[in-house]
Amino acid sequence: MAYNLLKGKKGIIFGALNENSIAWKVAERAHEEGAVFTLTNTPIALRMGELDELGKKCNAEIIPADATSVDDIKVVIEKSMEVLGGKVDFILHSIGMSPNVRKGLSYDKLNYKNLEKTLDISAISFHKILQVAREMDAINEWGSVVALSYVAAQRVFYGYNDMADAKSLLESIARSFGYIYGRDKKVRVNTISQSPTITTAGSGVKGFDKLVDFSERTSPLGNADALECADYCITLFSDLTRKVTMQNLYNDGGFSSMGMSYRAMMQYEKGFDEKPTEW
Ligand SMILES: NC(=O)c1ccc[n+]([C@@H]2O[C@H](COP(=O)([O-])OP(=O)(O)OC[C@H]3O[C@@H](n4cnc5c(N)ncnc54)[C@H](O)[C@@H]3O)[C@@H](O)[C@H]2O)c1
């Protein structure tokens, strides 16, 4: 259902790759809610993905950019303001990638060049976007910037690897920059900590299907899917959340507040006959 929550608002959406992407759902929902926006992703992603289809559907211009490049970000913001006819009201950072995860290197065998890339792509790019946007004075007062995080920033989830460190940094950037941008321009900055969701990035994590199953069973409301994440993003881009800033907001069916559920206790009682080969 559409409520016209973003009528008259302009935005930039980073990170839609294919129809499973969270950013893809955000774009569809933002379009339904009356926003106009540009879409951006890496040149490789544009070649591999299906972004043209989304661009046509949402009447959105696609601007290639590597979000680790300050110059590319400048181009995206400049072109977006040109195409949209002025400053923007919202930006979505929906970007994540770890070469260590991709190459199956465990957390105690990290390649440090890869770690630098993980942090640059998945967290520092958020700082770069905020810094460039502020320097270019590209966001209207009471604008809203959202990045997507995961509960592994606070707690250990086997297999999430160096992405956990990236997410901790991402959430810290939201707080630190949220202070500066809020103080100076009344721009709010938040992260949404999303349930495990079956997407290209998500599925790269070791044992991801078990992670999805575990949190589905643990969360009283079940996992939030990509569309539900998009809905939450829309509320944060809207004027209904003008005083929400510098927060990490859970969209996870209650998972992050759970310790042990009755169901898990019953399962635990059955005992463990076999010792796992890997810890
Ligand atoms: N899927 C999950 O379980 C889950 C859970 C919590 C948070 N998140 C976060 O949600 C965000 C979106 O991921 P998704 O699950 O929709 O997967 P996705 O694979 O659809 O999106 C990840 C995007 O990052 C883009 N990207 C990678 N390197 C880039 C770069 N250098 N510059 C610009 N873009 C780049 C990819 O092209 C892709 O579009 C990520 O931050 C991810 O960590 C995902």
Ligand as a Chemical Component Dictionary entry (heavy atoms), coordinates in Angstrom:
data_LIG
# 
_chem_comp.id                   LIG 
_chem_comp.type                 NON-POLYMER 
_chem_comp.pdbx_formal_charge   0 
_chem_comp.three_letter_code    LIG 
# 
loop_
_chem_comp_atom.comp_id 
_chem_comp_atom.atom_id 
_chem_comp_atom.alt_atom_id 
_chem_comp_atom.type_symbol 
_chem_comp_atom.charge 
_chem_comp_atom.model_Cartn_x 
_chem_comp_atom.model_Cartn_y 
_chem_comp_atom.model_Cartn_z 
_chem_comp_atom.pdbx_ordinal 
LIG N1  N1  N 0  21.406 -9.861  2.996  1  
LIG C1  C1  C 0  21.527 -9.845  4.315  2  
LIG O1  O1  O 0  21.388 -10.850 5.013  3  
LIG C2  C2  C 0  21.822 -8.546  4.997  4  
LIG C3  C3  C 0  21.568 -8.418  6.371  5  
LIG C4  C4  C 0  21.899 -7.213  7.002  6  
LIG C5  C5  C 0  22.479 -6.197  6.272  7  
LIG N2  N2  N 1  22.718 -6.373  4.920  8  
LIG C6  C6  C 0  23.365 -5.291  4.187  9  
LIG O2  O2  O 0  22.501 -4.798  3.212  10 
LIG C7  C7  C 0  23.279 -4.146  2.201  11 
LIG C8  C8  C 0  22.806 -4.578  0.827  12 
LIG O3  O3  O 0  23.121 -5.918  0.598  13 
LIG P1  P1  P 0  22.103 -6.948  -0.055 14 
LIG O4  O4  O 0  21.906 -8.029  0.949  15 
LIG O5  O5  O -1 20.933 -6.275  -0.645 16 
LIG O6  O6  O 0  22.998 -7.625  -1.193 17 
LIG P2  P2  P 0  23.341 -7.173  -2.709 18 
LIG O7  O7  O 0  24.438 -8.084  -3.123 19 
LIG O8  O8  O 0  22.128 -7.168  -3.514 20 
LIG O9  O9  O 0  23.875 -5.674  -2.538 21 
LIG C9  C9  C 0  25.209 -5.354  -2.248 22 
LIG C10 C10 C 0  25.576 -4.250  -3.205 23 
LIG O10 O10 O 0  26.858 -3.685  -2.928 24 
LIG C11 C11 C 0  27.346 -3.259  -4.184 25 
LIG N3  N3  N 0  28.774 -2.951  -4.132 26 
LIG C12 C12 C 0  29.809 -3.789  -3.853 27 
LIG N4  N4  N 0  30.980 -3.129  -3.968 28 
LIG C13 C13 C 0  30.673 -1.848  -4.296 29 
LIG C14 C14 C 0  31.450 -0.685  -4.533 30 
LIG N5  N5  N 0  32.794 -0.696  -4.464 31 
LIG N6  N6  N 0  30.810 0.459   -4.867 32 
LIG C15 C15 C 0  29.463 0.508   -4.957 33 
LIG N7  N7  N 0  28.684 -0.563  -4.714 34 
LIG C16 C16 C 0  29.273 -1.723  -4.403 35 
LIG C17 C17 C 0  27.045 -4.445  -5.073 36 
LIG O11 O11 O 0  27.214 -4.178  -6.438 37 
LIG C18 C18 C 0  25.619 -4.725  -4.660 38 
LIG O12 O12 O 0  24.716 -3.981  -5.435 39 
LIG C19 C19 C 0  24.742 -4.485  2.522  40 
LIG O13 O13 O 0  25.320 -3.437  3.273  41 
LIG C20 C20 C 0  24.588 -5.708  3.394  42 
LIG O14 O14 O 0  25.710 -5.951  4.218  43 
LIG C21 C21 C 0  22.390 -7.511  4.288  44 
# 
loop_
_chem_comp_bond.comp_id 
_chem_comp_bond.atom_id_1 
_chem_comp_bond.atom_id_2 
_chem_comp_bond.value_order 
_chem_comp_bond.pdbx_ordinal 
LIG N1  C1  SING 1  
LIG C1  O1  DOUB 2  
LIG C1  C2  SING 3  
LIG C2  C3  SING 4  
LIG C2  C21 DOUB 5  
LIG C3  C4  DOUB 6  
LIG C4  C5  SING 7  
LIG C5  N2  DOUB 8  
LIG N2  C6  SING 9  
LIG N2  C21 SING 10 
LIG C6  O2  SING 11 
LIG C6  C20 SING 12 
LIG O2  C7  SING 13 
LIG C7  C8  SING 14 
LIG C7  C19 SING 15 
LIG C8  O3  SING 16 
LIG O3  P1  SING 17 
LIG P1  O4  DOUB 18 
LIG P1  O5  SING 19 
LIG P1  O6  SING 20 
LIG O6  P2  SING 21 
LIG P2  O7  DOUB 22 
LIG P2  O8  SING 23 
LIG P2  O9  SING 24 
LIG O9  C9  SING 25 
LIG C9  C10 SING 26 
LIG C10 O10 SING 27 
LIG C10 C18 SING 28 
LIG O10 C11 SING 29 
LIG C11 N3  SING 30 
LIG C11 C17 SING 31 
LIG N3  C12 SING 32 
LIG N3  C16 SING 33 
LIG C12 N4  DOUB 34 
LIG N4  C13 SING 35 
LIG C13 C14 SING 36 
LIG C13 C16 DOUB 37 
LIG C14 N5  SING 38 
LIG C14 N6  DOUB 39 
LIG N6  C15 SING 40 
LIG C15 N7  DOUB 41 
LIG N7  C16 SING 42 
LIG C17 O11 SING 43 
LIG C17 C18 SING 44 
LIG C18 O12 SING 45 
LIG C19 O13 SING 46 
LIG C19 C20 SING 47 
LIG C20 O14 SING 48 
# 
